[in-house]
Every structure is written in structure tokens, then in C-alpha cells.
Amino acid sequence: MKRSSAEKYTAFAPFYDLLSAEHPVYGAGRSRLVGSLALSAGDQILDLGCGTGLNFPLLQNRVGPGGRIVGIDRSAQMLAQARKRAQRQGWDNVILLQADATTMVASEVSAQIAEAGGHGLSGIGLATYSLSLMSPWERAWENLWQLTSPEAQLGVLDMQRPSGLSTPMIPLARVACWLGGADIEVHPWTAVGRDCVDVRADSARGGHLQVRTGVKPAGRR
Ligand SMILES: C[S@@+](CC[C@H](N)C(=O)[O-])C[C@H]1O[C@@H](n2cnc3c(N)ncnc32)[C@H](O)[C@@H]1O
């Protein structure tokens, strides 16, 4: 029986961290993305499609207990894993909300964040390995934009076909993306180059992992 992407993340949420090839492959992109952001103690970060919260340890190291992480995901099961992670670590600065990033209404979500004790708008917005699962991803990008403050830093980490010496890895990368329900051809990081200023580009694993960070231009909502 073929599982939809949403069903995959329901059934496999408890095993996601184990199966996600974090150490050999995907963690490399995560640390590059977080490393290229100018984060300060006390910042509030929105993590769109946060999954089990694999970004949270890196982010907590940078924003500290006075900062805040707002994680949004469509899957209650993935959020349950993120909640367990926060509880295990004793982080009381994590707000988790269940919503579909492509259909949610930003003003409503912003009000929910404020109700949960956060700022309605975040100074940093991230989407790691998540926009390529969202269809249409442009709607999710628009919501990320709406839920961040003017001149916020935005970061996207996602996947494409490996190239150069890593071309033989293409079939493996395709299988990994298929298993995760990602569309390897959509290249959602292009939105950062299109809409932001001070754009920084990085990549890892033969170009399979694409990292972009940028800043929302002043005056553009
Ligand atoms: C491959 S996981 C990545 C999780 C995490 N960002 C990471 O870096 O490990 C993709 C996540 O996106 C979530 N997702 C997929 N479509 C979504 C949507 N339309 N709205 C919100 N979350 C979505 C899935 O539930 C899943 O947790």
C-alpha cells in the first residue's frame, strides 16, 4: 500500500531520528545553516516543518534559555517527538504548534504564538528539509515571510540532485527523498535569493544539500 507523505510522518515519527541519516549526510547541512545565521542570546526562531526538533539543540546553543524556538509542523506525531526532546532537555522556551504551513492563516498563527507566551513575529525564520515536502511550497514560504518581523533573517536548507564527483550518489539521494516524500526538483531555496538581501549560499555533500540565508529587505512586508 502506498503511503502519503503525511502518513509516513505519522507512522515513522518515533523512528525519524534513527532513519534520517543525520550523522552521515543531513546533519552537515543543518550545522552549516545554523552557523551562517547571526544569532544572539534571546532571539526567537520560527522553525517551519520542525519535525522532531533536530534543529533545536543547535539553536538552543545559540539563543540560550532567554531565547525561544517556535516549531510548527502538520504532524502531531512529529510534534510529540519534538515535545519529548524539549522535556528531556528541560527546555521550557519551546512553543510547538500543529498547522499545515501551506494553508494556515499567518495572523491566526501569530496570535496563537503570542497566546503561548512568544512574540507574534519571530526575528529568524527557518525551514530545513521541509519546504520540498510542502505543496505548494511557495505558500509555506509566504507564511514564513508573514510570521517573521521586518529585517528578519530567513534560512532554507533543502535537497537537490548531487553533482560533480557525487553524481553516482544521485540514485541514493532520490531514494532518500522519495522515502521522505520530498520533491528533489523544486529547489525552494531559490526564494531566498529572489526575495532577500545579504544572501549567503553554501552547500554540502556534493551539492545535494543547499543552504541559503538572507535578510528580509527593510520596508517590504
Ligand atoms: C523531512 S522532515 C524535516 C523535519 C525537520 N525540519 C528536520 O530538519 O529534521 C519534514 C517535516 O515537514 C513536515 N511537513 C510536511 N508538510 C507540511 C506542511 N504542509 N505543513 C507543515 N509541516 C509539514 C512533516 O510533517 C515533517 O515533520
The ligand as an ORCA input file, in Angstrom:
! r2SCAN-3c Opt
* xyz 0 1
  C      11.901     15.659      6.368
  S      11.048     16.276      7.770
  C      12.170     17.568      8.310
  C      11.989     17.892      9.756
  C      12.976     18.911     10.320
  N      12.785     20.231      9.755
  C      14.401     18.467     10.143
  O      15.211     19.271      9.656
  O      14.707     17.341     10.538
  C       9.742     17.229      7.041
  C       8.709     17.737      8.052
  O       7.818     18.608      7.357
  C       6.506     18.385      7.865
  N       5.542     18.845      6.861
  C       5.324     18.341      5.623
  N       4.362     19.037      5.010
  C       3.971     20.000      5.871
  C       3.016     21.052      5.810
  N       2.270     21.238      4.712
  N       2.879     21.867      6.866
  C       3.639     21.688      7.983
  N       4.544     20.710      8.107
  C       4.718     19.886      7.065
  C       6.459     16.877      8.102
  O       5.420     16.526      8.984
  C       7.849     16.629      8.668
  O       7.876     16.730     10.056
*
